């Protein structure tokens, strides 16, 4: 049996952390001190013909799960769980392109966080593979999320300012719908303090309720 066999018992579990863009996922994941897999690095490239488009002709819809390679993300999660290491693409959001790859190594950690706006879309697959420790959806005040997201995106020059403002307003209007969708896919909606408490419980191996809400 080789190290990539899906029948090899996992040596680690994944905690999936999702939520609207700008909800604080990256900061919270870093605060846990656990290894972190950035799922946004699995975006498709801007030249991919399968990219979904915005109905108003404003370009690719980067907030659609179809703009993301879920299969590659799950493969990386499974490899981390079973072997403790994987290669992760390095994705540049400003150019919508992969610029290389990097190695993520767990160094024996039995739990890691995989965070991104599409994390809820792979909850069922991680659960079916026996890899899921918990799945959380960060939620807060939409106006706060809007301000945090816009400030970050402008500071990092992720896209042209006009695009970022339009996207931000669109996400502001749909934030509650986004959280409801993630919840329906099986993520537990919560604010930061509860998320940290559940992550602490997962680290100690305490059972956590992650049943899908369908």
DAHURA-V462092 format. One record per residue. RES is the residue in three letters. PHI is phi in whole degrees, -180 to 180 (* if undefined). PSI is psi in whole degrees, -180 to 180 (none if undefined). Layout:
BEGIN
{{RES:PHI:PSI} {RES:PHI:PSI}}
END
This chain:
BEGIN
{{UNK:*:128} {UNK:-88:172} {UNK:-69:-13} {UNK:-100:5} {UNK:-63:131} {UNK:-68:-11} {UNK:-90:-6} {UNK:-69:128} {UNK:-60:138} {UNK:-69:142} {UNK:-97:-6} {UNK:-145:162} {UNK:-122:159} {UNK:-110:140} {UNK:-109:114} {UNK:-86:127} {UNK:-122:115} {UNK:-125:-174} {UNK:145:166} {UNK:-59:153} {UNK:-57:128} {UNK:91:6} {UNK:-80:-8} {UNK:103:18} {UNK:-61:-48} {UNK:-63:-44} {UNK:-65:-43} {UNK:-67:-42} {UNK:-60:-43} {UNK:-64:-35} {UNK:-68:-20} {UNK:-73:-23} {UNK:77:4} {UNK:-86:159} {UNK:-59:144} {UNK:-127:129} {UNK:-102:118} {UNK:-85:107} {UNK:-72:-18} {UNK:-65:-18} {UNK:-70:-7} {UNK:-101:17} {UNK:-59:149} {UNK:-71:157} {UNK:-78:157} {UNK:-63:-19} {UNK:-90:-2} {UNK:-69:122} {UNK:-68:-14} {UNK:-88:1} {UNK:-61:132} {UNK:-71:150} {UNK:-114:149} {UNK:-69:141} {UNK:-65:-22} {UNK:-89:7} {UNK:78:18} {UNK:-86:13} {UNK:105:-163} {UNK:-66:144} {UNK:-93:92} {UNK:-76:-3} {UNK:-99:4} {UNK:-91:137} {UNK:-58:-21} {UNK:-72:-10} {UNK:-88:7} {UNK:-129:143} {UNK:-92:86} {UNK:-63:-37} {UNK:-62:-44} {UNK:-68:-37} {UNK:-64:-45} {UNK:-65:-39} {UNK:-61:-41} {UNK:-67:-42} {UNK:-60:-46} {UNK:-66:-40} {UNK:-64:-41} {UNK:-61:-45} {UNK:-65:-36} {UNK:-95:-27} {UNK:-120:-15} {UNK:85:5} {UNK:-157:156} {UNK:-162:161} {UNK:-93:133} {UNK:-120:132} {UNK:-65:148} {UNK:-100:116} {UNK:-112:130} {UNK:-100:109} {UNK:-65:-35} {UNK:-62:-36} {UNK:-104:-2} {UNK:53:49} {UNK:-148:152} {UNK:-84:133} {UNK:-113:2} {UNK:159:-156} {UNK:-149:161} {UNK:-141:160} {UNK:-97:135} {UNK:-113:123} {UNK:-123:132} {UNK:-81:-20} {UNK:52:41} {UNK:87:-2} {UNK:-64:133} {UNK:-85:-3} {UNK:-146:141} {UNK:-141:161} {UNK:-103:133} {UNK:-115:112} {UNK:-120:144} {UNK:168:165} {UNK:-71:-14} {UNK:-109:13} {UNK:-58:-35} {UNK:-65:-23} {UNK:-71:-11} {UNK:-117:13} {UNK:-59:-51} {UNK:-60:-40} {UNK:-69:-38} {UNK:-70:-39} {UNK:-65:-45} {UNK:-63:-30} {UNK:-85:-1} {UNK:74:28} {UNK:-108:-12} {UNK:-86:126} {UNK:-93:-42} {UNK:-169:165} {UNK:-140:123} {UNK:-125:146} {UNK:-122:114} {UNK:-72:134} {UNK:-137:153} {UNK:-160:-155} {UNK:-81:127} {UNK:-54:-37} {UNK:-65:-38} {UNK:-67:-44} {UNK:-61:-42} {UNK:-58:-49} {UNK:-65:-43} {UNK:-65:-44} {UNK:-64:-47} {UNK:-65:-42} {UNK:-62:-43} {UNK:-64:-47} {UNK:-67:-37} {UNK:-69:-42} {UNK:-62:-40} {UNK:-88:-5} {UNK:60:41} {UNK:-65:-39} {UNK:-151:170} {UNK:-57:148} {UNK:-58:-42} {UNK:-61:-44} {UNK:-61:-43} {UNK:-66:-39} {UNK:-66:-46} {UNK:-63:-43} {UNK:-64:-43} {UNK:-60:-43} {UNK:-67:-38} {UNK:-64:-44} {UNK:-70:-33} {UNK:-60:-44} {UNK:-69:-29} {UNK:-105:7} {UNK:-59:-45} {UNK:-64:-34} {UNK:-67:-38} {UNK:-62:-47} {UNK:-63:-40} {UNK:-63:-39} {UNK:-66:-45} {UNK:-62:-38} {UNK:-65:-42} {UNK:-64:-29} {UNK:-80:-8} {UNK:118:4} {UNK:-85:141} {UNK:-84:119} {UNK:-77:132} {UNK:-164:164} {UNK:-88:175} {UNK:-54:-48} {UNK:-59:-43} {UNK:-68:-38} {UNK:-59:-45} {UNK:-64:-36} {UNK:-66:-42} {UNK:-69:-36} {UNK:-66:-41} {UNK:-61:-39} {UNK:-65:-41} {UNK:-64:-33} {UNK:-67:-31} {UNK:-91:-1} {UNK:84:11} {UNK:-69:140} {UNK:-65:138} {UNK:-128:137} {UNK:-71:118} {UNK:-129:23} {UNK:-60:141} {UNK:-68:144} {UNK:-106:93} {UNK:-116:none}}
END
